[in-house]
Amino acid sequence: MLSVLNAGFLPWLFAISIPVVIHLLTRRTRRRLNLPTVRFLQKSLANQSQFWRWRHLVTLLLRTLAIAALVFAFLKPSWLSAFAATSGEKAGIVIVVDDSASMEYSASGVSTFSRAKEQVREILDGLHDGDKANIVFGGAQPTLATEAPTADHTALAQALQSSQVTEERADAAGAVNIAIEQLSKTNATAQKLYLVSDFQRTNWGSVRFDSVPASTHVLFVDVGAEHRENLGLTSLRLRPATPRVGETATVQAEVFNSSDSSRTVPVDLKLSDGRHFTDRVTVGAYSSGNVSFPLTFDKAERIELTATLPDDNLAADNVRRAVVDLRQMATVVLLTDEDVDAPTSAAFYLSRALHPDPSSNAGFRVITVHPTQLNNPQLKSADAVIVCNTPSMPQVQYEALARYVTGGGSLVWMLYGDRVQEELAGFGARLPKAEPLPLKLQSLANISGQAKGFVSLAEARSESRMLKAFSGSGAALTAPKFFKFWITSEVDQRGEQLLRFEDGTAAAVHTGEGSGNLLLLNMSPAPSYSDLARQDIFVPLLHEFLKGIVNRDAGQREANPGGPAATTIAPTKAAVLAQDPDGKPIIATMDKPTGSVVIEKTGKSGFYHVLAGGEEAASIAVNPSADESDLRSIDPRELESKRQKQVAYLAAAGGNGANLSDLQHGLELWPYLLVLALVMLLLEQVVRRVGFRRSAKADGRAS
C-alpha cells in the first residue's frame, strides 16, 4: 500500500508533459534531396533516420522518468505494510513480551530483554489516538499490563518500564491464547498481534496458531542475538533419593552445552554443613554431560546442596540447588478402598511393610487415601503412589494419576481386585498414545485347587537396579506361593520385565511414562492371593521396588520459578509459615491430616523454608526450568507457516529480518526516487553522446 506525505505537490505531476512538448516542437521536417550517387546516400540517410528516431524516443522516456521521479520524491511517498496504520483507522493491538529466563542472556552488556523493551516502546510510540492496546508478559503464568485493552498508552508504557525479566519458563501457548482473547475485546476491525521474543525452540516449537483469526495481522519480532552460547546446570540428582545415615550416596550434576563446540567446565558443589567439592566435565556441542560427587552423611540432619558454574552470558542457570533431609521419610500415598486394619486385605500388609517400625524414621511414611478423596496437594508431595484395589475410583482420578506419572511421579499399580482390569484400562486410556501400558490383563487365574495349587517366581532380572540387592538370593525369591494372579498379554518391548512366574506370566513390569515411572505388580500380599506377606523377602522386596522407581528420575519432579512448590512435614497443630529465599513470608497451605505443604507460586529460584511453630521444618529447592538453558531458537517463519493463507510478518532486532520501523511506519521511498532521477539524467546524457557519435560517423561516410 502506497502513501504520500506531501500531497500538495501532486499537481507538479503535469511537469511530465514538458519533455513531450519539447520533443514534438523539435521534430525534424522532411526534405527532398536530389544528389548524385543517390543509391549510397539514401542507404546512409535511412540508417541515420532510423537510429535518430529511436534515440529521440529513448531520450524522451529518460527525461520523462527523471521528472516523474523528482516530483514523486517531493511527494515523500512511503510503502506501507499491513502494520502501518492508515489515517482515521482505529486498531486493536496486543503485544506479547517474552520475559522468561532465557531473555536474561546478555551480550556486549545489553540483555535480550532490554532489546525487547526497546522494540515494544517503538511499537507503543507508533500507536494512534484511539487505538486500544494491551501487553501480555509471557512467563510461567502470563500476566497483563492492564485488565483490558486500553487507549491509555501511557499506562502501558509505565507497565513496560517497570517490567523485569524473570527466572521462569515461558508459557508461549498460554500467552498467545490470552492475547487472542484480549484482541477480541478491542472490537476493532484492524487487529494486530506482536510477538516479541528470542523464540527459543523449547518454548515456541509446539505453539499452534490455528486459533488466531485469519484477519489478524501477526508480527514476529525476533530480539535474540544471531549467535548465543551458554553452559547451564540442568539437574542436580541424589542417588538414592532418600539416603540413610552412614550410606554412601551420589550427587550427580548435569551440564548442558548450548554451543556448536565442545566445552570443558568446572563444577563446584557446596553443602550447608561446610563441605566443598570441585570437579570438571567435558560436554560436546548441544549435548549434556554429568559429573558425580560421592557423599556420606554421618548425622540425621537436613542439608542444602548448591552446585555452581562459572559466570557466563546467562546467569540464571549457573546455579542449581537440592535438599537432602535425612530426618524425613519418603512419603507413599496408598490409594485403596480396603480397610488397612483388616488382616484379610492387601492394604493391611502393604501399610505395615512400608513402615515396619512406627517408632523409627526407617522405611516410608504411609498416607492412606480413599480414591474419592485424592487431591493435588497429596499428589504433589508424594514420592510414590500405590494403587491397591480401588473399584470406587472416579474417572477424574484416572486423569490426575496420568498427569502425576507423566509429570515425573512414581506409580505402583497392584494387579489385584475384582475390577482391576477395568481400573487399569481406564488409567491406560489417559496415558499418551505413544506410551501405552506395556501389557493387558486377559483373565484371572485361580489355581488354589489345581495340581500343586500354586506357582512360584522362576525368573528375575538381577541386573535391574530394583533387584540388585537379591542377586544370588534365588531361594528367597522362589519361596513365596501365589494362588491367584492375572494372565497377561506379552510384555511390550517398552516394558522391563523384572519378575516372571513359572508359566511365563509377567509378575513385575517396569516402564517409563512421560517423565515418570510405572511399576505393575502382578502379585498381592492378601492371604487369599498368596503367602507373600509371611515370607522374609516381602518387606525388602517392596522397599527395593519403591526405592528403585523413586531414585530413577528423582530430579525431574522439581519446583520451578512461577509454579508451585510442595513438601511434606510431620502433621502438626502449630501455625505453618513459609519464607522465600530472601526470608520474606509467603502464602503456604497445609493439608493437616497428611502434612502436605504447598506454596502456590514461587517467584524466584533458591531455597524456600517451611516453619512450624517458629521452628524450621523443611526446605524446598526451586530451580530454573532446564528448558531455558537451550538457547537454540526457532525461525519464526516456521511458526508463520503454521498460519497458511494468513497474514504474518517478521522483524528482527537481533538477527536477520525486516526493520520494525519500516513495518510500523512504512518504508520512505523519496531517497530512492532521487537516486532514480539522477540515474535517468545520466543515462540521457549517455544516449545523446552515443547518438551524436553515430551521426558524425554517418555524415563522414556520406561525404
N, C-alpha and C positions, 0 to 999 in steps of 0.2 A: 504494500500500500504506500502511495506517494503522497507526501505533504509538503507544502511550501510555506516559508516563514514570511517573506516579503511579497505578498500577493499584489501589492500596488505596482510592481514592476511588470505585471502581465502584459499591459499594452505595448511594451517595448518589443514584444514578440513580432510586431509588424515590421521591425527592422530587418527581418529575414528577407523581406521583399527587395531591399536595396540592391544586393548583388544581382538579382534577377533583372531589375530595371536597367542597371548598368550594362548587363550582358545584352539586353535587347537593343539598347541605344548604340552600342559599339559594334554591332554585327557588320561585317564587310559586305559591300554591294558587289554584285557580279559585274564583270567587264568582259567584253569580247576582244580577243587578241588575234590579229592576223599577221603571223610572223613566219619566216622560213623554218625549215626543219620542224614542222608542226607536229610530226609524229612523236619526237622525243620530248618536246616541250609540253605537249598535252599529258604525256605519261608523268612527267615531273609535277605538273600542276595538280594532277589527280591525286598523287601520293600526298602532296603538301596539303591539299584541301581536306583530305580525309583525316590526317593527323591533327590539323588545325581545329577541325570540328570536335574531335574527341578531347583535345586539350582544353578547349573552352568549356566543355561540359564538366570535366573533372575540376577545373578551376572554380566554376560556378558552384559545384557541390561543396568543395572545401571551404569557400568563403561563407556559404550559407550555414554550414555546420559550425564554423568558428563563431559567427554572430549569434547563432542559437545557443551555443554553449555559454557564451558570455552573458547573454540575457538570463539564462536559467541559473547561472552562478549567482547573479544578483538577487534572484528569487529565493535563494538559500533553500533548496529542496532537501528533504530527508526521506529516506526509505524506512517506513515504519513496519515493525513486526507486529504480531498479534498482542504483544505485551506493551506496546506503546499506545497509551490511551488517546483517543480522539477527543476533540473539543466537545463538551456537553455530555459525554458518556460517563455514567456513574457505574463504577466497577466494584465487585466484591473480591477481596484479596485475602488469602490466608497464607502465612509463611511458616513452614516447618523448619525449626532450627535444631540441629543435632547437638546436644550438649553432653554426649556420652564421654567416657574416659579417654577414648582414642583421640578426641578433639583437643586434648591437652598437649598433643605432640607439638614440640617447639623446634623450629629450625631457624637459625640466624636470629634468635631472640624473639621471634614472632610465633605465637601459637596458632594452630589451625582454628581454634575457636575465636581468636581475635580477628582473623580474616573473615570468619563467618559473620561476626558482628558488623564489620565494615560493609559487607555486602548487604546485610539487612538494613543498615542505616541508609544506604543508597536506594534501596527499594522503597523505604518509607519516605525519603525525600522526593521520590518521583510520583507519590500519590497526589491526586487532585482533591480539592474540597468536595466533600460529599461522598467520597469513596469510603466504603466500610471495610475494615480490615481487622485481622487478629493475628497473633503469633502463638504457635504451638511449640513448646520446648519438649523435644523427644527423648526424655530419659527413660528409666525403667518403668515409670508411671507418668506418661505425658501430662504436662500441665499447660494452662492457658494464661496468656498475659492479661486478658480481661475475660470476664464471664461470657460475653457475647461479642460479636463483631461490632466495632465502634468507628465513628467518624472522627473521634478524638485521637489524632495521630500522635500528639504529644505524649499521651498516656502510654502508647505503645513504645515510643522512643525511650521513655523513662524505665519501662519494664525491661527493655533490651539492655539499657545501660547498667541496670542492677543485676542482670543475669550473670551466672558464673558456670564454668564447666564443672561437671560432676564426675564422680568415680563410678557412675552407673553404666549398665549396658543399655544401649539404645533399643527401645521398642519401636522400631521404624513402622511396622504394620499398624500398631495401635495409634501412632501419631498421625499417619495418613488417614485412618478412619475418622479420627476426631476432626481433622482438617476438612474432610468432606462434609461432615455434619455441620461445621461452622460455616462453610460456604453456602450451604442450603439456607442458613439463617440470614444471609445478606440480602436475599430476594433480588439480586442484581442479575440482569441478563448476561452481562460480561463478567465471567468468573475466572479468576487466575489463581493457580496454586504454585507457590515457590517452595522448592525443597533444597535447603542449604545444608550441606553435609560433606564429609570426606568420603561418603559412600563405601564404607567398609563392607567388604563382601559378607562377612559373618553376620552383619546386621541387616543388610539390604538384599542379599541374594534371593531370599524367599518371599520378598514382598510382592503382592499382586496388586495390579491397578485396575482390575476388572470393574470395581465399584465406582471408579472415577467417571463422572458423566462425560459423554463424548464431546459436549460443547465446552468443557472446561479446558483452558489452556494450561499446560503444565511446563514449568521451567525447572530443570535440574541445575543447581548452582554448585559446582564442584570446587570446594575450597581446600582440598587436600594437596599437599606438595606432590610434585611429579615423582619423586623418589623418596621413600621413607624406610628407614631401617630401625629395628627395635629388637631388644632382648628382654623377655619378660618371664617372671615366675608364674607358672600356670597351675601348679598344685603343690601341696605340702601334705604328704600322706604319712600316717603312722601305722606300722605293721608289727604286731597285731594292733587293731584299733583300740582295744581295751587291755593294755598290758598289765601284768601283775607285778607287785613289788619283787625285785630281785631278778625279774625276767629280762632278757636282752631283747630290745625292740629296735626297729629300724625306722629312721625318719628319712623319707625319700622326697627330694625336691626336684620338680620337673621344670626345665627351662625351655622356652620356645624361641627359636631364632627366626625372626621375620625379616630376613635379608637374603640376597642371592649369593652369599658366600659363606663358607664355614667360619665359625667363630669359637674362640676359647674364652671362657669367662670364669672368674672366681665366685663361689657361693659361700656366704657366711651364715652360720646358724648360731643364734644366741638363745639361751634358756634363761628363764626368770630366776633360776637358782644360781646364776652366775657362770655357768659353763659356756664355753665359746668354741666353735669348730669352724674350720675353713677347708674347702676342697675346690677343685677345678673340674669343669666339664667342657668337652668339645661338642659342639652342636652343628650339624650340617645345615645347608640352606633350606629354609622353610620347613624345618623339622624340629623334633623335640629330643632332648637328652636328659638323663637322670643322674643325680648324684646322691649317694646314700651315706647316712651318718648312723653308725651303731651306738645305741644308748642303753644304759642300765639305770633303773630308778630304784633307789635304796629306801625311800620312805613313801608312805601313803599320803601324797600331797597333790595339789593341783599345780601344774607347771605350764607356763605360756611359752610357746616356741615362736621365734621370729627369724625368718630367712630373708636375706637381702642380696641384691646385685649392685654393681657399681652404677653410678648415675649415668643416664643417657637422655635422649630427647623426649622420652615418655617416662615420667617418674611414677605414674600411678601403679604400674605393675612391677616395680622393682622391689617390693616388699610383700611377703606373704606370711600369714600367721596361722597357728594351730594351737589347740589346747589339749593337754593330757591331764586327765583327772583320775588319779589312782584311788581316790576315795569313793568314787561313784561307780555303780554297776551299770552295765549296758541295759537298756530298757527294752523289754519284749512285750508287745501287746498281744495277748491271747484272745483271739476273736472266736467266740463259741456260744452255742445255745445250751451247752451242758452245764450241769451243776458241778463246780470244781471241788465241792466237798463230798461228792458221791463216789465211792470206791469202784463203782461199775463203769465210770466214764473215763474216756481217754484224757479229757481235760484235767481230771484229778491227778493223774500220773505225770502229765506234762508240767503242770504248775509246780509240783514238788521236785521234779527232776531238774528244772531250770534253776531253782533256788533251794538246794537241799538243806542248808543250814540258815534258818531265819536270823540267827544271832550274829552272822558274819556278812561281810560285803563280797563274799566269793559267789561266783555264778552270775545270774541275771536277775534284774528286778522285773517282776511279772505284774502286768496290769491286765486284769480280766475284763473284757468289754463285751456286752451283748451286741450283735450285729446292727440292731436298730439304733444304738446309742453311739456308734463310732463317729468321731468328729475330727476336723482338721488339726486342732492342737495336738490330739493324741497321735495322729499320723506324723506330724512334723517333728515330734520329739522322740518317736520310736526308732530304735536302732534296727529292729526287725519286727515283723508281724507274722504270727502263726494263725492260720485258719484251720479250725478243727470242728467239723460237724455244725454247719450254720444254715439249716433249712429255712430260717426266717429272714435270710439276707435280702434287704430291699435292692432293687435294681440300681438305685443311685449309689449304693456302696460298692458295686462292681466297678462303676466309673471311678470312684475315689481310690480303690485299690489299684486299678490300672494306672492311674496318674501317679500314685505313690511309687510303684515299682519302676515305671519307665522314667520317672524323675530321679532315680538313684537309690530307691529303697530296697530292702531285703525282705522277701516274702517267702514263707514256708507254707505249703498247702498240703495238709494231711488228707490223703485219699481214703476218707473214712466217713461213714454215714449213709443213710438211706437215699439222700438226694444229692450226693456229691457229684454224680455225673451231670446233673442239671446245673449245679452250682459252678462247676469248673467250666462248662460250656458258656454260661453267662459271663464269667470273667474273661474267658478267651475271646469272646466276641468284641470286647472293648480294647484288646491289645492291637498294636499296629499290624496292618496286613502283612508287612514284610517280616514280622517277628511273631508268628503264631505259636501256640502251645506245641511243645516237642512231641506230644503223644495224645492219643484219645482213649477214653475209657470205653471198653466194649461190654463187659459183663462182670458181675461179682462172683468169684469162686469161693464156695464153702466146702472144704474138704475134711471137715472135722470127723465125719462118719465114713470116710473112704480110706481104704488101704491103711497106711500108717497114720493117716489123719492129720498130717501137717507137711509143710515144706520148709526148707531152711535156705539161708543165704549161701550161694555157691560160688559167686564170683564178685570180686571187689577191685575197683580201680585204685590200687595202692599208691600210684604216682600223683593222685589228686591231692591238693593241699588239705582237703577236708578229711582224708583218710590216711595221711602220712603217719599219724600217731598210732595206727593199728597195723603198720607194716610188720609182718611176722606174727600177727595175732590171729591167725586163721581160725583156730579152735574157738576163740571167743566170739568171732563173727558168725560162726555156723551154729552156735549154741541155741539161739532163740528159735522157737517153733511158731509158725504162722498158720492159723486155721482158716482165716478169711483174707482175701486180697483181691485186687481188681486185675482182670485180664486186660491188657492194653494192646494198642497197636504197636507197630515197630517204632522205635525212637527215631525221630528226625535227626539228620546229621548235625543240626544246630545244637542238639542236646548232648550233654556229657553224662553218660550212664555210669553212675557211681557204684551201685549195687544191683545184683541180679539174683532172682530165685533159681531154684534147681531146674524148673521147667523153662527157663529162659525169659520169664516175665520180668520187666523192669521193676526194681524195688526202690531205687532212688535216682532221680534225674535232675541235673542242674542245667540251667540255661540262662543266658542274658536276655533281658527285656529292656530296650532303651538303654538308660544309664544304670539300671539296677539289676538285681539277681532274683531268680525264681527257683525254688527247690521244691520238687514234687516228691513226697514220701508216700510210697505205696505200702505203708505199714502203720499199724495203730497199736498203742500200748494198752488199749481196752482189753480186759480179760477174755471177752468173747471173741476177740480177733487174734490174740497171740499171748505168749507168756513173756513178751519183751520186757515188760516192767519189772519182772522178777530177776532178770539177768544183770550181772555186774556191768555189762558193756552198755546198758541203756543210757545211763547218765553221761558218761564220757562221749558216747557216740552222738547224742543230741547236742552236747556242748560244742563238739568239733564241727558239726554241721553248721551251727549258728555262727561260730567264730569264723568259719571259712567264708560264708557269704557276706558277713558284715565286714570282714577285713578286705575282701576282694577289691572293692572300689569305694572304700570308706570316705576318701577325699572328695568324691563328686557331689555328695549331698551337703553342700556348704552354703552359707549365707552370703549374699552379695549386696552391695550398697543399693538402696532404693527398694529392696524387697524385705520380707520378714526374716526374723531370726528366732530360733527356738532352742530350748534346753529343758532338762528335767532336774528338779531338785526334790529333796525329801518332803513329803507332804507336811505342811505347817499351818498353824493358825495365825502366825505373825504376819505383819504387813510386808508385802513384797514390792520392792522398787527396782528400777534398772537405771544404769548410768551409761552414757555414751563414752567414746574414747577420751573425750575432754573432761569427763567427770560430771557432765550436766545430766540432770534427771530427765528421763524419757518415759513415755507411757508403755506399760507392760501388763499383760493379763495373765492370770494363773488359773488353771483348772485344778482346784484344791484336791479332789479325790485322786488324781493321777500325778500331781506335782509338775505338770507341763506348764512352762512359762514361755509366752510368745511375745516378742516385740514386733508389732505390726509393720513398721517401716524403719529401716536403718538409713541414716543419712550419709555415712561415710565409712571407709574401711577402718579397722582397728579392733581392739578388744572391748567388748561390751560386758559389763559386770552386773550380776543379779544379786541383790541384797535381800535377806530375810531377817526381819527384826534388827536391822542395822548391821548384821554380820554378812560378809561376802559368802554367797552360797554357790555361785557358778560363774564361769566366764564363757563368752561366745566369741569366736573368731569370725570376723566379717572381712571378706577379701573381694577385690575386683573380679568380675567375670573373666574367665580365661579367654573368652572370645575377643575381648578388647585388645589382646596382645598381638593378634594377627592383623597387621596394618594393610594387607593387600586389599585393594579396592576393586569394586566392580565398575565397569564402564557404564555410566548412566544411560548410554544408548541401548544397552541390553535391557534396561528397565523400560526405556521408551518403546522398545519393540513389543513389549507386552501390551501396549495400547494400540493395537493395529487399527489403522484408518482413523486415528485420533491425533489431535494436535499436541505436540510436545517439543520442547526446545532444550538446548544445552548451553550453559555458560560456564566459564571456569575462571577462578581466581588464583588457583594454584597449579593448573595444568593446561592442557590444550582445550580450546573451545572458543565460542564467541564471547565478545565483551558484554558484560551485563548492562553497561550504559547504552550500548548500541541497541540492545533488545528493549531496554526500558524507555529510551527517548528517541530511538531511531538513528540511523546512520546518516550523517550530514554528507551531501553529495557535492556541494559547491567547490571544495578544493579539487575534486576530480574533474569537474567541468572546466575550471580554469586551465588545468593541465591539458584537457582535450582541446580547448580553444587554441592554446599555444601550438599544440601539435598540428592542428589543421592549418594554421598560418604558415608554419614551417613547410609542410607538405605542399602548400600552394606555391611557395617560392621555388621549391624543387621542380614542380611541374612546369612552371613558367620558364625556368632556365633550360630544362630538357627540351621544351618546345622551341625555345629560341635557337639552341644549337642545332636542332634538327632542321629548322627553317633555313638557317645560314648555310648548312651543307647542301640543302636542296637548291638554294639560289646559286651556289658555286658551280654545281653540276650543270645548271641551266645555262650559265654564261659560258 
